[in-house]
Amino acid sequence: MRVESLGKRALFLIPSIKVYNPKHSKSRQSVAKTIHSFLNLTFGGYTCASGNIYGYFGSNTHSEYDELREFRVAFKEDELRTKVPKLQEFLAILCKDINEECIYLECGEDAMLVYPD
């Protein structure tokens, strides 16, 4: 048997409706193509899960509901540890482009919200 470590993992969630409909992008670019290009170039591939992924976000008095796409990558970090900051910066830019308040990101055991500048 042979086992190869892929390193660390990261995943993020994007509202499904905004992934495939360019009308939700300020730049009018296909969000799916933008994500695809970035993940392939930066991480050498990714997986995307769809289906029954949904969430409720906000406070107890006002929460919002979204159906989501989950994007997942595995990677070996370089010496300068640039991959996670690159992903965070990409998500901040994407967040602004698709008019989201923030994007949920998990890196290993850490969970965070990425906000635009």
Biopython code that builds the backbone (N, CA, C, O; Angstrom):
import numpy as np
from Bio.PDB.StructureBuilder import StructureBuilder

atoms = [
    (1, "MET", "N", (0.848, -1.181, 0.000)),
    (1, "MET", "CA", (0.000, 0.000, 0.000)),
    (1, "MET", "C", (0.886, 1.234, 0.000)),
    (1, "MET", "O", (1.953, 1.259, 0.614)),
    (2, "ARG", "N", (0.421, 2.253, -0.700)),
    (2, "ARG", "CA", (1.135, 3.528, -0.752)),
    (2, "ARG", "C", (0.173, 4.629, -0.333)),
    (2, "ARG", "O", (-0.956, 4.687, -0.821)),
    (3, "VAL", "N", (0.611, 5.500, 0.563)),
    (3, "VAL", "CA", (-0.187, 6.630, 1.010)),
    (3, "VAL", "C", (0.636, 7.892, 0.818)),
    (3, "VAL", "O", (1.800, 7.947, 1.217)),
    (4, "GLU", "N", (0.045, 8.888, 0.218)),
    (4, "GLU", "CA", (0.738, 10.152, -0.017)),
    (4, "GLU", "C", (-0.017, 11.271, 0.687)),
    (4, "GLU", "O", (-1.217, 11.443, 0.474)),
    (5, "SER", "N", (0.671, 12.021, 1.514)),
    (5, "SER", "CA", (0.059, 13.156, 2.204)),
    (5, "SER", "C", (-0.144, 14.304, 1.223)),
    (5, "SER", "O", (0.748, 14.620, 0.435)),
    (6, "LEU", "N", (-1.295, 14.912, 1.272)),
    (6, "LEU", "CA", (-1.579, 16.083, 0.452)),
    (6, "LEU", "C", (-1.376, 17.373, 1.231)),
    (6, "LEU", "O", (-1.538, 18.463, 0.681)),
    (7, "GLY", "N", (-1.025, 17.262, 2.498)),
    (7, "GLY", "CA", (-0.753, 18.440, 3.307)),
    (7, "GLY", "C", (-1.977, 18.927, 4.049)),
    (7, "GLY", "O", (-2.751, 18.138, 4.591)),
    (8, "LYS", "N", (-2.139, 20.233, 4.064)),
    (8, "LYS", "CA", (-3.241, 20.875, 4.771)),
    (8, "LYS", "C", (-4.476, 20.928, 3.881)),
    (8, "LYS", "O", (-4.409, 20.669, 2.679)),
    (9, "ARG", "N", (-5.604, 21.269, 4.497)),
    (9, "ARG", "CA", (-6.833, 21.408, 3.726)),
    (9, "ARG", "C", (-7.489, 22.742, 4.054)),
    (9, "ARG", "O", (-7.333, 23.288, 5.147)),
    (10, "ALA", "N", (-8.213, 23.237, 3.088)),
    (10, "ALA", "CA", (-9.002, 24.450, 3.279)),
    (10, "ALA", "C", (-10.302, 24.286, 2.519)),
    (10, "ALA", "O", (-10.349, 23.633, 1.477)),
    (11, "LEU", "N", (-11.349, 24.882, 3.048)),
    (11, "LEU", "CA", (-12.624, 24.888, 2.331)),
    (11, "LEU", "C", (-13.306, 26.218, 2.564)),
    (11, "LEU", "O", (-13.121, 26.866, 3.594)),
    (12, "PHE", "N", (-14.102, 26.612, 1.575)),
    (12, "PHE", "CA", (-14.891, 27.828, 1.718)),
    (12, "PHE", "C", (-16.246, 27.623, 1.072)),
    (12, "PHE", "O", (-16.428, 26.733, 0.241)),
    (13, "LEU", "N", (-17.197, 28.462, 1.469)),
    (13, "LEU", "CA", (-18.576, 28.346, 1.015)),
    (13, "LEU", "C", (-18.988, 29.610, 0.270)),
    (13, "LEU", "O", (-18.710, 30.724, 0.713)),
    (14, "ILE", "N", (-19.653, 29.424, -0.867)),
    (14, "ILE", "CA", (-20.156, 30.524, -1.681)),
    (14, "ILE", "C", (-21.640, 30.245, -1.950)),
    (14, "ILE", "O", (-21.997, 29.109, -2.261)),
    (15, "PRO", "N", (-22.505, 31.248, -1.837)),
    (15, "PRO", "CA", (-23.912, 31.024, -2.176)),
    (15, "PRO", "C", (-24.049, 30.475, -3.604)),
    (15, "PRO", "O", (-23.504, 31.040, -4.552)),
    (16, "SER", "N", (-24.771, 29.384, -3.737)),
    (16, "SER", "CA", (-24.901, 28.699, -5.025)),
    (16, "SER", "C", (-25.376, 29.612, -6.141)),
    (16, "SER", "O", (-24.866, 29.551, -7.260)),
    (17, "ILE", "N", (-26.341, 30.449, -5.843)),
    (17, "ILE", "CA", (-26.923, 31.304, -6.876)),
    (17, "ILE", "C", (-25.879, 32.254, -7.461)),
    (17, "ILE", "O", (-25.990, 32.657, -8.618)),
    (18, "LYS", "N", (-24.863, 32.614, -6.667)),
    (18, "LYS", "CA", (-23.854, 33.564, -7.123)),
    (18, "LYS", "C", (-22.708, 32.898, -7.878)),
    (18, "LYS", "O", (-21.927, 33.574, -8.549)),
    (19, "VAL", "N", (-22.607, 31.576, -7.771)),
    (19, "VAL", "CA", (-21.512, 30.868, -8.441)),
    (19, "VAL", "C", (-21.724, 30.808, -9.947)),
    (19, "VAL", "O", (-20.775, 31.004, -10.707)),
    (20, "TYR", "N", (-22.937, 30.545, -10.392)),
    (20, "TYR", "CA", (-23.156, 30.273, -11.814)),
    (20, "TYR", "C", (-23.913, 31.361, -12.565)),
    (20, "TYR", "O", (-24.124, 31.234, -13.771)),
    (21, "ASN", "N", (-24.327, 32.429, -11.885)),
    (21, "ASN", "CA", (-25.055, 33.483, -12.575)),
    (21, "ASN", "C", (-24.240, 34.768, -12.542)),
    (21, "ASN", "O", (-24.139, 35.402, -11.492)),
    (22, "PRO", "N", (-23.651, 35.171, -13.681)),
    (22, "PRO", "CA", (-22.775, 36.346, -13.696)),
    (22, "PRO", "C", (-23.477, 37.654, -13.330)),
    (22, "PRO", "O", (-22.803, 38.655, -13.086)),
    (23, "LYS", "N", (-24.788, 37.673, -13.286)),
    (23, "LYS", "CA", (-25.483, 38.909, -12.910)),
    (23, "LYS", "C", (-25.209, 39.276, -11.450)),
    (23, "LYS", "O", (-25.435, 40.419, -11.052)),
    (24, "HIS", "N", (-24.728, 38.328, -10.650)),
    (24, "HIS", "CA", (-24.417, 38.589, -9.243)),
    (24, "HIS", "C", (-22.995, 39.094, -9.054)),
    (24, "HIS", "O", (-22.582, 39.369, -7.927)),
    (25, "SER", "N", (-22.236, 39.219, -10.149)),
    (25, "SER", "CA", (-20.862, 39.702, -10.082)),
    (25, "SER", "C", (-20.813, 41.134, -10.595)),
    (25, "SER", "O", (-21.307, 41.423, -11.684)),
    (26, "LYS", "N", (-20.217, 42.034, -9.813)),
    (26, "LYS", "CA", (-20.079, 43.423, -10.248)),
    (26, "LYS", "C", (-19.261, 43.515, -11.530)),
    (26, "LYS", "O", (-19.504, 44.381, -12.369)),
    (27, "SER", "N", (-18.284, 42.612, -11.676)),
    (27, "SER", "CA", (-17.429, 42.617, -12.864)),
    (27, "SER", "C", (-18.086, 41.898, -14.044)),
    (27, "SER", "O", (-17.555, 41.903, -15.154)),
    (28, "ARG", "N", (-19.244, 41.281, -13.798)),
    (28, "ARG", "CA", (-19.977, 40.507, -14.808)),
    (28, "ARG", "C", (-19.164, 39.312, -15.329)),
    (28, "ARG", "O", (-19.438, 38.785, -16.407)),
    (29, "GLN", "N", (-18.176, 38.904, -14.558)),
    (29, "GLN", "CA", (-17.397, 37.716, -14.878)),
    (29, "GLN", "C", (-18.113, 36.492, -14.312)),
    (29, "GLN", "O", (-18.880, 36.602, -13.356)),
    (30, "SER", "N", (-17.864, 35.346, -14.896)),
    (30, "SER", "CA", (-18.391, 34.104, -14.346)),
    (30, "SER", "C", (-17.628, 33.784, -13.063)),
    (30, "SER", "O", (-16.418, 33.555, -13.093)),
    (31, "VAL", "N", (-18.333, 33.769, -11.945)),
    (31, "VAL", "CA", (-17.712, 33.476, -10.660)),
    (31, "VAL", "C", (-17.130, 32.062, -10.666)),
    (31, "VAL", "O", (-16.051, 31.832, -10.121)),
    (32, "ALA", "N", (-17.835, 31.128, -11.275)),
    (32, "ALA", "CA", (-17.342, 29.744, -11.352)),
    (32, "ALA", "C", (-15.997, 29.692, -12.070)),
    (32, "ALA", "O", (-15.082, 29.002, -11.620)),
    (33, "LYS", "N", (-15.868, 30.415, -13.181)),
    (33, "LYS", "CA", (-14.596, 30.427, -13.926)),
    (33, "LYS", "C", (-13.497, 31.124, -13.147)),
    (33, "LYS", "O", (-12.343, 30.697, -13.177)),
    (34, "THR", "N", (-13.850, 32.197, -12.447)),
    (34, "THR", "CA", (-12.869, 32.914, -11.626)),
    (34, "THR", "C", (-12.326, 32.014, -10.525)),
    (34, "THR", "O", (-11.115, 31.948, -10.311)),
    (35, "ILE", "N", (-13.219, 31.321, -9.828)),
    (35, "ILE", "CA", (-12.804, 30.407, -8.766)),
    (35, "ILE", "C", (-11.981, 29.263, -9.349)),
    (35, "ILE", "O", (-10.929, 28.912, -8.812)),
    (36, "HIS", "N", (-12.462, 28.680, -10.452)),
    (36, "HIS", "CA", (-11.760, 27.575, -11.106)),
    (36, "HIS", "C", (-10.328, 27.970, -11.461)),
    (36, "HIS", "O", (-9.386, 27.239, -11.151)),
    (37, "SER", "N", (-10.164, 29.107, -12.101)),
    (37, "SER", "CA", (-8.830, 29.555, -12.518)),
    (37, "SER", "C", (-7.912, 29.770, -11.323)),
    (37, "SER", "O", (-6.765, 29.323, -11.332)),
    (38, "PHE", "N", (-8.406, 30.450, -10.297)),
    (38, "PHE", "CA", (-7.575, 30.730, -9.125)),
    (38, "PHE", "C", (-7.160, 29.444, -8.416)),
    (38, "PHE", "O", (-5.985, 29.267, -8.095)),
    (39, "LEU", "N", (-8.110, 28.549, -8.169)),
    (39, "LEU", "CA", (-7.790, 27.323, -7.429)),
    (39, "LEU", "C", (-6.859, 26.413, -8.214)),
    (39, "LEU", "O", (-5.958, 25.808, -7.634)),
    (40, "ASN", "N", (-7.058, 26.306, -9.510)),
    (40, "ASN", "CA", (-6.149, 25.485, -10.317)),
    (40, "ASN", "C", (-4.745, 26.061, -10.340)),
    (40, "ASN", "O", (-3.768, 25.326, -10.195)),
    (41, "LEU", "N", (-4.639, 27.367, -10.521)),
    (41, "LEU", "CA", (-3.329, 28.015, -10.586)),
    (41, "LEU", "C", (-2.611, 27.977, -9.237)),
    (41, "LEU", "O", (-1.414, 27.698, -9.182)),
    (42, "THR", "N", (-3.324, 28.254, -8.164)),
    (42, "THR", "CA", (-2.705, 28.379, -6.841)),
    (42, "THR", "C", (-2.506, 27.037, -6.143)),
    (42, "THR", "O", (-1.496, 26.832, -5.470)),
    (43, "PHE", "N", (-3.466, 26.119, -6.299)),
    (43, "PHE", "CA", (-3.422, 24.873, -5.543)),
    (43, "PHE", "C", (-3.289, 23.631, -6.415)),
    (43, "PHE", "O", (-3.125, 22.529, -5.892)),
    (44, "GLY", "N", (-3.355, 23.787, -7.725)),
    (44, "GLY", "CA", (-3.215, 22.638, -8.618)),
    (44, "GLY", "C", (-4.458, 21.780, -8.708)),
    (44, "GLY", "O", (-4.381, 20.644, -9.175)),
    (45, "GLY", "N", (-5.603, 22.285, -8.274)),
    (45, "GLY", "CA", (-6.862, 21.553, -8.357)),
    (45, "GLY", "C", (-7.743, 21.843, -7.160)),
    (45, "GLY", "O", (-7.349, 22.562, -6.241)),
    (46, "TYR", "N", (-8.938, 21.279, -7.178)),
    (46, "TYR", "CA", (-9.910, 21.487, -6.108)),
    (46, "TYR", "C", (-11.051, 20.506, -6.282)),
    (46, "TYR", "O", (-11.147, 19.823, -7.301)),
    (47, "THR", "N", (-11.909, 20.441, -5.287)),
    (47, "THR", "CA", (-13.175, 19.731, -5.424)),
    (47, "THR", "C", (-14.292, 20.706, -5.068)),
    (47, "THR", "O", (-14.095, 21.653, -4.307)),
    (48, "CYS", "N", (-15.457, 20.455, -5.630)),
    (48, "CYS", "CA", (-16.626, 21.292, -5.365)),
    (48, "CYS", "C", (-17.780, 20.374, -5.008)),
    (48, "CYS", "O", (-18.072, 19.415, -5.722)),
    (49, "ALA", "N", (-18.421, 20.673, -3.911)),
    (49, "ALA", "CA", (-19.573, 19.879, -3.481)),
    (49, "ALA", "C", (-20.830, 20.728, -3.583)),
    (49, "ALA", "O", (-20.847, 21.899, -3.203)),
    (50, "SER", "N", (-21.860, 20.119, -4.094)),
    (50, "SER", "CA", (-23.160, 20.779, -4.131)),
    (50, "SER", "C", (-24.183, 19.774, -3.631)),
    (50, "SER", "O", (-23.879, 18.595, -3.451)),
    (51, "GLY", "N", (-25.345, 20.235, -3.418)),
    (51, "GLY", "CA", (-26.386, 19.347, -2.921)),
    (51, "GLY", "C", (-27.085, 20.001, -1.765)),
    (51, "GLY", "O", (-27.537, 21.142, -1.867)),
    (52, "ASN", "N", (-27.177, 19.299, -0.683)),
    (52, "ASN", "CA", (-27.924, 19.775, 0.464)),
    (52, "ASN", "C", (-27.020, 20.534, 1.431)),
    (52, "ASN", "O", (-26.949, 20.197, 2.613)),
    (53, "ILE", "N", (-26.334, 21.552, 0.931)),
    (53, "ILE", "CA", (-25.477, 22.372, 1.775)),
    (53, "ILE", "C", (-26.195, 23.702, 1.969)),
    (53, "ILE", "O", (-26.417, 24.440, 1.009)),
    (54, "TYR", "N", (-26.550, 24.002, 3.196)),
    (54, "TYR", "CA", (-27.243, 25.250, 3.470)),
    (54, "TYR", "C", (-26.837, 25.734, 4.849)),
    (54, "TYR", "O", (-26.288, 24.976, 5.648)),
    (55, "GLY", "N", (-27.106, 26.993, 5.119)),
    (55, "GLY", "CA", (-26.760, 27.537, 6.419)),
    (55, "GLY", "C", (-27.623, 28.722, 6.779)),
    (55, "GLY", "O", (-28.227, 29.369, 5.924)),
    (56, "TYR", "N", (-27.664, 28.984, 8.067)),
    (56, "TYR", "CA", (-28.334, 30.153, 8.612)),
    (56, "TYR", "C", (-27.268, 31.024, 9.252)),
    (56, "TYR", "O", (-26.434, 30.528, 10.009)),
    (57, "PHE", "N", (-27.287, 32.314, 8.956)),
    (57, "PHE", "CA", (-26.251, 33.215, 9.411)),
    (57, "PHE", "C", (-26.874, 34.452, 10.017)),
    (57, "PHE", "O", (-27.937, 34.891, 9.579)),
    (58, "GLY", "N", (-26.236, 35.009, 11.001)),
    (58, "GLY", "CA", (-26.711, 36.244, 11.605)),
    (58, "GLY", "C", (-26.993, 36.066, 13.077)),
    (58, "GLY", "O", (-26.522, 35.120, 13.710)),
    (59, "SER", "N", (-27.764, 36.984, 13.609)),
    (59, "SER", "CA", (-28.083, 36.975, 15.037)),
    (59, "SER", "C", (-29.363, 36.186, 15.298)),
    (59, "SER", "O", (-30.029, 35.714, 14.377)),
    (60, "ASN", "N", (-29.678, 36.063, 16.570)),
    (60, "ASN", "CA", (-30.908, 35.364, 16.952)),
    (60, "ASN", "C", (-32.154, 36.107, 16.481)),
    (60, "ASN", "O", (-33.187, 35.495, 16.208)),
    (61, "THR", "N", (-32.047, 37.438, 16.388)),
    (61, "THR", "CA", (-33.216, 38.226, 15.995)),
    (61, "THR", "C", (-33.356, 38.354, 14.487)),
    (61, "THR", "O", (-34.460, 38.558, 13.984)),
    (62, "HIS", "N", (-32.251, 38.238, 13.761)),
    (62, "HIS", "CA", (-32.311, 38.350, 12.301)),
    (62, "HIS", "C", (-31.274, 37.411, 11.683)),
    (62, "HIS", "O", (-30.073, 37.674, 11.741)),
    (63, "SER", "N", (-31.747, 36.329, 11.100)),
    (63, "SER", "CA", (-30.813, 35.416, 10.444)),
    (63, "SER", "C", (-31.199, 35.273, 8.979)),
    (63, "SER", "O", (-32.365, 35.404, 8.605)),
    (64, "GLU", "N", (-30.184, 34.998, 8.160)),
    (64, "GLU", "CA", (-30.395, 34.802, 6.733)),
    (64, "GLU", "C", (-30.098, 33.347, 6.380)),
    (64, "GLU", "O", (-29.309, 32.678, 7.048)),
    (65, "TYR", "N", (-30.736, 32.881, 5.335)),
    (65, "TYR", "CA", (-30.595, 31.508, 4.860)),
    (65, "TYR", "C", (-29.914, 31.528, 3.501)),
    (65, "TYR", "O", (-30.239, 32.367, 2.661)),
    (66, "ASP", "N", (-28.978, 30.621, 3.272)),
    (66, "ASP", "CA", (-28.330, 30.478, 1.967)),
    (66, "ASP", "C", (-28.133, 29.006, 1.641)),
    (66, "ASP", "O", (-27.855, 28.194, 2.523)),
    (67, "GLU", "N", (-28.281, 28.671, 0.362)),
    (67, "GLU", "CA", (-27.852, 27.371, -0.154)),
    (67, "GLU", "C", (-26.467, 27.604, -0.741)),
    (67, "GLU", "O", (-26.238, 28.598, -1.430)),
    (68, "LEU", "N", (-25.550, 26.690, -0.468)),
    (68, "LEU", "CA", (-24.137, 26.970, -0.696)),
    (68, "LEU", "C", (-23.441, 25.932, -1.556)),
    (68, "LEU", "O", (-23.879, 24.785, -1.651)),
    (69, "ARG", "N", (-22.348, 26.354, -2.181)),
    (69, "ARG", "CA", (-21.386, 25.467, -2.837)),
    (69, "ARG", "C", (-20.172, 25.418, -1.930)),
    (69, "ARG", "O", (-19.748, 26.438, -1.387)),
    (70, "GLU", "N", (-19.621, 24.240, -1.771)),
    (70, "GLU", "CA", (-18.418, 24.078, -0.959)),
    (70, "GLU", "C", (-17.239, 23.804, -1.881)),
    (70, "GLU", "O", (-17.270, 22.865, -2.676)),
    (71, "PHE", "N", (-16.219, 24.613, -1.773)),
    (71, "PHE", "CA", (-14.989, 24.425, -2.534)),
    (71, "PHE", "C", (-13.908, 23.994, -1.551)),
    (71, "PHE", "O", (-13.752, 24.582, -0.481)),
    (72, "ARG", "N", (-13.155, 22.946, -1.936)),
    (72, "ARG", "CA", (-12.169, 22.363, -1.030)),
    (72, "ARG", "C", (-10.843, 22.166, -1.763)),
    (72, "ARG", "O", (-10.815, 21.722, -2.911)),
    (73, "VAL", "N", (-9.749, 22.503, -1.083)),
    (73, "VAL", "CA", (-8.410, 22.298, -1.630)),
    (73, "VAL", "C", (-7.537, 21.596, -0.594)),
    (73, "VAL", "O", (-7.771, 21.692, 0.611)),
    (74, "ALA", "N", (-6.536, 20.897, -1.087)),
    (74, "ALA", "CA", (-5.493, 20.324, -0.246)),
    (74, "ALA", "C", (-4.175, 20.867, -0.782)),
    (74, "ALA", "O", (-4.009, 21.017, -1.993)),
    (75, "PHE", "N", (-3.240, 21.161, 0.115)),
    (75, "PHE", "CA", (-1.996, 21.780, -0.350)),
    (75, "PHE", "C", (-0.874, 21.590, 0.651)),
    (75, "PHE", "O", (-1.094, 21.419, 1.850)),
    (76, "LYS", "N", (0.321, 21.624, 0.123)),
    (76, "LYS", "CA", (1.518, 21.667, 0.948)),
    (76, "LYS", "C", (1.990, 23.112, 0.940)),
    (76, "LYS", "O", (2.193, 23.709, -0.117)),
    (77, "GLU", "N", (2.161, 23.659, 2.124)),
    (77, "GLU", "CA", (2.543, 25.059, 2.263)),
    (77, "GLU", "C", (4.007, 25.243, 1.870)),
    (77, "GLU", "O", (4.842, 24.376, 2.125)),
    (78, "ASP", "N", (4.303, 26.367, 1.255)),
    (78, "ASP", "CA", (5.684, 26.678, 0.911)),
    (78, "ASP", "C", (6.388, 27.288, 2.133)),
    (78, "ASP", "O", (5.753, 27.530, 3.159)),
    (79, "GLU", "N", (7.702, 27.535, 2.018)),
    (79, "GLU", "CA", (8.477, 28.041, 3.149)),
    (79, "GLU", "C", (7.970, 29.388, 3.657)),
    (79, "GLU", "O", (8.048, 29.672, 4.852)),
    (80, "LEU", "N", (7.458, 30.206, 2.766)),
    (80, "LEU", "CA", (6.990, 31.535, 3.147)),
    (80, "LEU", "C", (5.548, 31.542, 3.643)),
    (80, "LEU", "O", (5.036, 32.578, 4.067)),
    (81, "ARG", "N", (4.900, 30.387, 3.589)),
    (81, "ARG", "CA", (3.517, 30.238, 4.045)),
    (81, "ARG", "C", (2.592, 31.252, 3.358)),
    (81, "ARG", "O", (1.913, 32.039, 4.018)),
    (82, "THR", "N", (2.582, 31.218, 2.044)),
    (82, "THR", "CA", (1.820, 32.200, 1.275)),
    (82, "THR", "C", (0.461, 31.709, 0.793)),
    (82, "THR", "O", (-0.374, 32.525, 0.403)),
    (83, "LYS", "N", (0.216, 30.416, 0.807)),
    (83, "LYS", "CA", (-1.011, 29.909, 0.184)),
    (83, "LYS", "C", (-2.282, 30.342, 0.909)),
    (83, "LYS", "O", (-3.242, 30.754, 0.260)),
    (84, "VAL", "N", (-2.310, 30.259, 2.226)),
    (84, "VAL", "CA", (-3.510, 30.674, 2.958)),
    (84, "VAL", "C", (-3.734, 32.183, 2.810)),
    (84, "VAL", "O", (-4.865, 32.589, 2.542)),
    (85, "PRO", "N", (-2.711, 33.034, 2.971)),
    (85, "PRO", "CA", (-2.948, 34.464, 2.730)),
    (85, "PRO", "C", (-3.416, 34.769, 1.304)),
    (85, "PRO", "O", (-4.243, 35.659, 1.105)),
    (86, "LYS", "N", (-2.899, 34.044, 0.315)),
    (86, "LYS", "CA", (-3.370, 34.233, -1.067)),
    (86, "LYS", "C", (-4.848, 33.871, -1.187)),
    (86, "LYS", "O", (-5.612, 34.575, -1.847)),
    (87, "LEU", "N", (-5.247, 32.769, -0.547)),
    (87, "LEU", "CA", (-6.650, 32.357, -0.571)),
    (87, "LEU", "C", (-7.516, 33.391, 0.136)),
    (87, "LEU", "O", (-8.592, 33.735, -0.354)),
    (88, "GLN", "N", (-7.062, 33.888, 1.277)),
    (88, "GLN", "CA", (-7.829, 34.901, 2.005)),
    (88, "GLN", "C", (-7.994, 36.171, 1.167)),
    (88, "GLN", "O", (-9.081, 36.747, 1.117)),
    (89, "GLU", "N", (-6.927, 36.602, 0.517)),
    (89, "GLU", "CA", (-7.000, 37.806, -0.323)),
    (89, "GLU", "C", (-7.951, 37.590, -1.503)),
    (89, "GLU", "O", (-8.750, 38.468, -1.828)),
    (90, "PHE", "N", (-7.864, 36.425, -2.141)),
    (90, "PHE", "CA", (-8.763, 36.091, -3.239)),
    (90, "PHE", "C", (-10.224, 36.136, -2.771)),
    (90, "PHE", "O", (-11.082, 36.700, -3.449)),
    (91, "LEU", "N", (-10.494, 35.539, -1.609)),
    (91, "LEU", "CA", (-11.863, 35.510, -1.100)),
    (91, "LEU", "C", (-12.356, 36.909, -0.726)),
    (91, "LEU", "O", (-13.538, 37.209, -0.893)),
    (92, "ALA", "N", (-11.474, 37.760, -0.225)),
    (92, "ALA", "CA", (-11.860, 39.140, 0.090)),
    (92, "ALA", "C", (-12.267, 39.886, -1.181)),
    (92, "ALA", "O", (-13.259, 40.615, -1.190)),
    (93, "ILE", "N", (-11.500, 39.698, -2.247)),
    (93, "ILE", "CA", (-11.817, 40.336, -3.530)),
    (93, "ILE", "C", (-13.115, 39.764, -4.095)),
    (93, "ILE", "O", (-13.973, 40.508, -4.570)),
    (94, "LEU", "N", (-13.254, 38.440, -4.042)),
    (94, "LEU", "CA", (-14.465, 37.782, -4.531)),
    (94, "LEU", "C", (-15.687, 38.246, -3.734)),
    (94, "LEU", "O", (-16.750, 38.495, -4.304)),
    (95, "CYS", "N", (-15.530, 38.357, -2.436)),
    (95, "CYS", "CA", (-16.605, 38.794, -1.548)),
    (95, "CYS", "C", (-17.138, 40.160, -1.987)),
    (95, "CYS", "O", (-18.349, 40.374, -2.060)),
    (96, "LYS", "N", (-16.236, 41.058, -2.271)),
    (96, "LYS", "CA", (-16.633, 42.395, -2.724)),
    (96, "LYS", "C", (-17.319, 42.321, -4.090)),
    (96, "LYS", "O", (-18.319, 42.999, -4.327)),
    (97, "ASP", "N", (-16.775, 41.495, -4.982)),
    (97, "ASP", "CA", (-17.313, 41.378, -6.337)),
    (97, "ASP", "C", (-18.742, 40.841, -6.348)),
    (97, "ASP", "O", (-19.571, 41.301, -7.133)),
    (98, "ILE", "N", (-19.033, 39.874, -5.486)),
    (98, "ILE", "CA", (-20.373, 39.273, -5.482)),
    (98, "ILE", "C", (-21.283, 39.877, -4.416)),
    (98, "ILE", "O", (-22.380, 39.379, -4.161)),
    (99, "ASN", "N", (-20.807, 40.959, -3.799)),
    (99, "ASN", "CA", (-21.613, 41.711, -2.835)),
    (99, "ASN", "C", (-22.044, 40.867, -1.635)),
    (99, "ASN", "O", (-23.204, 40.888, -1.225)),
    (100, "GLU", "N", (-21.088, 40.128, -1.087)),
    (100, "GLU", "CA", (-21.318, 39.376, 0.150)),
    (100, "GLU", "C", (-20.667, 40.131, 1.299)),
    (100, "GLU", "O", (-19.632, 40.772, 1.118)),
    (101, "GLU", "N", (-21.266, 40.057, 2.471)),
    (101, "GLU", "CA", (-20.663, 40.705, 3.637)),
    (101, "GLU", "C", (-19.343, 40.033, 3.998)),
    (101, "GLU", "O", (-18.362, 40.703, 4.320)),
    (102, "CYS", "N", (-19.328, 38.694, 3.940)),
    (102, "CYS", "CA", (-18.125, 37.935, 4.255)),
    (102, "CYS", "C", (-18.258, 36.533, 3.651)),
    (102, "CYS", "O", (-19.334, 36.130, 3.208)),
    (103, "ILE", "N", (-17.141, 35.806, 3.646)),
    (103, "ILE", "CA", (-17.114, 34.426, 3.150)),
    (103, "ILE", "C", (-16.527, 33.543, 4.244)),
    (103, "ILE", "O", (-15.502, 33.875, 4.840)),
    (104, "TYR", "N", (-17.184, 32.419, 4.503)),
    (104, "TYR", "CA", (-16.746, 31.451, 5.507)),
    (104, "TYR", "C", (-15.593, 30.634, 4.945)),
    (104, "TYR", "O", (-15.667, 30.133, 3.823)),
    (105, "LEU", "N", (-14.519, 30.501, 5.732)),
    (105, "LEU", "CA", (-13.324, 29.763, 5.327)),
    (105, "LEU", "C", (-12.844, 28.902, 6.481)),
    (105, "LEU", "O", (-12.779, 29.363, 7.620)),
    (106, "GLU", "N", (-12.507, 27.658, 6.192)),
    (106, "GLU", "CA", (-11.854, 26.779, 7.156)),
    (106, "GLU", "C", (-10.473, 26.430, 6.630)),
    (106, "GLU", "O", (-10.317, 26.075, 5.461)),
    (107, "CYS", "N", (-9.487, 26.531, 7.481)),
    (107, "CYS", "CA", (-8.121, 26.099, 7.162)),
    (107, "CYS", "C", (-7.667, 25.193, 8.290)),
    (107, "CYS", "O", (-7.403, 25.657, 9.400)),
    (108, "GLY", "N", (-7.575, 23.894, 8.007)),
    (108, "GLY", "CA", (-7.252, 22.942, 9.060)),
    (108, "GLY", "C", (-8.335, 22.967, 10.111)),
    (108, "GLY", "O", (-9.506, 22.747, 9.805)),
    (109, "GLU", "N", (-7.956, 23.233, 11.351)),
    (109, "GLU", "CA", (-8.925, 23.289, 12.449)),
    (109, "GLU", "C", (-9.462, 24.698, 12.678)),
    (109, "GLU", "O", (-10.343, 24.893, 13.515)),
    (110, "ASP", "N", (-8.949, 25.669, 11.954)),
    (110, "ASP", "CA", (-9.368, 27.058, 12.144)),
    (110, "ASP", "C", (-10.528, 27.409, 11.229)),
    (110, "ASP", "O", (-10.512, 27.084, 10.042)),
    (111, "ALA", "N", (-11.527, 28.069, 11.781)),
    (111, "ALA", "CA", (-12.652, 28.583, 11.007)),
    (111, "ALA", "C", (-12.628, 30.100, 11.116)),
    (111, "ALA", "O", (-12.349, 30.647, 12.182)),
    (112, "MET", "N", (-12.922, 30.781, 10.006)),
    (112, "MET", "CA", (-12.858, 32.242, 10.005)),
    (112, "MET", "C", (-13.833, 32.819, 8.999)),
    (112, "MET", "O", (-14.335, 32.116, 8.122)),
    (113, "LEU", "N", (-14.090, 34.097, 9.136)),
    (113, "LEU", "CA", (-14.865, 34.857, 8.159)),
    (113, "LEU", "C", (-13.909, 35.817, 7.487)),
    (113, "LEU", "O", (-13.145, 36.512, 8.157)),
    (114, "VAL", "N", (-13.949, 35.861, 6.159)),
    (114, "VAL", "CA", (-13.098, 36.757, 5.379)),
    (114, "VAL", "C", (-13.975, 37.886, 4.875)),
    (114, "VAL", "O", (-14.970, 37.658, 4.186)),
    (115, "TYR", "N", (-13.596, 39.112, 5.226)),
    (115, "TYR", "CA", (-14.331, 40.312, 4.827)),
    (115, "TYR", "C", (-13.544, 41.053, 3.747)),
    (115, "TYR", "O", (-12.317, 40.962, 3.701)),
    (116, "PRO", "N", (-14.240, 41.780, 2.884)),
    (116, "PRO", "CA", (-13.520, 42.595, 1.910)),
    (116, "PRO", "C", (-12.844, 43.779, 2.600)),
    (116, "PRO", "O", (-13.185, 44.121, 3.733)),
    (117, "ASP", "N", (-11.885, 44.401, 1.914)),
    (117, "ASP", "CA", (-11.197, 45.581, 2.484)),
    (117, "ASP", "C", (-12.148, 46.734, 2.631)),
    (117, "ASP", "O", (-11.754, 47.805, 3.091)),
]
sb = StructureBuilder()
sb.init_structure("model")
sb.init_model(0)
sb.init_chain("A")
sb.init_seg("    ")
for serial, (resi, resn, name, xyz) in enumerate(atoms, 1):
    if name == "N":
        sb.init_residue(resn, " ", resi, " ")
    sb.init_atom(name, np.array(xyz, "f"), 0.0, 1.0, " ", f" {name:<3s}", serial, name[0])
structure = sb.get_structure()
